[in-house]
Amino acid sequence: MTQICKLYLYHSEHTRALAHFNRHLHRFSSLSRGWGIGEETFEFWSWVARQYRALGEMIEAGLSAGLTLPVNIKADLNLNEAPPPLDIPGVEKVGLNPAVSLQHPGFYYYAAASCTQQRYERFLAMAEHEVRSTLSLATHT
């Protein structure tokens, strides 16, 4: 995943890099369900957190090497007036949808932290289930 995304970022193909990343997450999610490591397990969320962290680190490294992030421009919903021009040299202009627009690395670090929180909650639920199973076995013997 990182090699292909990095290649797209080198060529300023922000949308393609993010699309590849999203396809990678979706494909792994589909495969992991078949392996018994679905969204209800803490292993799944650990993997997703690592992927988001890796993307954030890649973008952060790219920014220090001169990568420019696209600017999200809010569309003017008043059809009688044209939206004001936004001319910033060297900045790509894209639509409003942040799901298809590369974000600041902090966004991906935050997503990784959210996945880590999910991982922790799944781990606690699994540990509690194991304790209950052990206690019920101990009381029945």
C-alpha positions in Angstrom: 0.0 0.0 0.0 2.6 2.5 1.0 4.8 2.1 -2.1 1.9 2.8 -4.5 0.5 5.7 -2.5 4.0 7.2 -2.3 4.3 6.9 -6.1 1.0 8.7 -6.6 2.0 11.4 -4.2 5.4 11.9 -6.0 3.4 12.6 -9.1 0.9 14.9 -7.3 -1.9 12.4 -7.9 -3.6 13.1 -4.5 -6.9 11.6 -5.4 -5.4 8.5 -6.8 -3.3 8.0 -3.7 -6.3 8.3 -1.4 -8.4 6.1 -3.7 -5.7 3.4 -3.5 -5.6 3.7 0.2 -9.4 3.4 0.6 -9.4 0.4 -1.8 -6.7 -1.2 0.3 -8.7 -0.7 3.5 -11.9 -2.0 1.9 -10.2 -5.1 0.4 -8.5 -6.0 3.7 -11.8 -5.6 5.5 -13.5 -8.0 3.2 -10.7 -10.5 3.4 -10.4 -10.3 7.2 -14.0 -11.2 7.7 -13.3 -14.5 5.9 -10.2 -15.0 8.2 -12.3 -14.5 11.3 -10.6 -11.2 12.1 -13.6 -8.9 11.4 -14.4 -5.5 12.8 -15.5 -6.9 16.1 -11.9 -8.0 16.9 -9.1 -5.8 18.4 -6.6 -7.2 15.8 -8.6 -5.6 13.0 -8.6 -2.2 14.6 -4.9 -2.5 15.3 -4.2 -3.1 11.7 -6.4 -0.2 10.5 -4.7 2.2 13.0 -1.3 1.2 11.6 -2.5 1.9 8.1 -3.8 5.4 9.0 -0.7 6.2 10.9 1.5 5.1 8.0 -0.5 7.3 5.6 -0.2 10.3 8.0 3.6 9.7 8.3 3.9 9.5 4.5 2.0 12.7 4.0 4.0 14.4 6.7 7.3 13.3 5.0 6.0 14.5 1.7 5.1 17.9 3.1 8.6 18.4 4.4 9.9 17.4 0.9 7.7 19.9 -0.9 4.3 18.1 -1.4 1.4 20.6 -1.5 -2.0 19.5 -0.2 -5.1 20.4 -2.2 -7.3 23.2 -0.9 -11.0 22.4 -0.4 -13.2 25.1 -1.7 -16.7 25.5 -0.5 -19.1 25.8 -3.4 -21.4 28.8 -3.4 -25.0 27.5 -3.3 -26.5 30.8 -4.6 -26.9 30.1 -8.3 -27.4 33.8 -9.2 -23.9 34.7 -8.1 -20.6 33.2 -9.2 -18.3 32.0 -6.4 -15.4 34.3 -5.6 -12.2 33.3 -7.3 -9.5 31.7 -5.1 -6.2 32.1 -6.8 -3.3 30.7 -4.8 -0.2 29.9 -6.8 1.0 26.3 -6.6 -2.2 25.0 -4.9 -4.5 22.5 -6.6 -8.2 23.3 -6.3 -10.6 20.4 -5.6 -14.2 20.0 -4.5 -15.7 19.9 -1.0 -15.8 16.2 -0.3 -13.0 15.4 2.2 -13.4 11.7 1.6 -11.8 12.0 -1.8 -9.5 14.8 -1.0 -6.1 14.4 0.7 -6.1 15.9 4.2 -3.5 17.2 6.6 -1.5 14.5 8.3 -3.2 15.3 11.6 -6.5 14.1 10.1 -5.0 10.6 9.6 -3.2 10.6 13.0 -6.6 11.4 14.5 -8.2 8.5 12.6 -5.4 6.2 13.8 -6.1 7.3 17.4 -9.8 6.7 16.9 -9.0 3.2 15.6 -6.8 2.6 18.6 -9.6 3.6 20.9 -11.8 1.0 19.1 -9.1 -1.6 19.5 -8.9 -0.9 23.3 -12.7 -1.2 23.7 -12.7 -4.5 21.7 -9.8 -5.8 23.8 -11.6 -4.9 27.1 -14.8 -6.6 25.8 -12.8 -9.8 24.9 -11.0 -9.8 28.2 -14.2 -9.4 30.1 -15.8 -12.2 28.1 -12.8 -14.5 28.9 -13.0 -13.7 32.6 -16.8 -14.5 32.6 -16.2 -17.7 30.7 -13.4 -18.7 33.2 -15.6 -17.9 36.2 -18.6 -19.8 34.8 -16.4 -22.8 34.2 -15.0 -22.6 37.7 -18.4 -22.5 39.3 -19.7 -25.4 37.3 -16.9 -27.8 38.4 
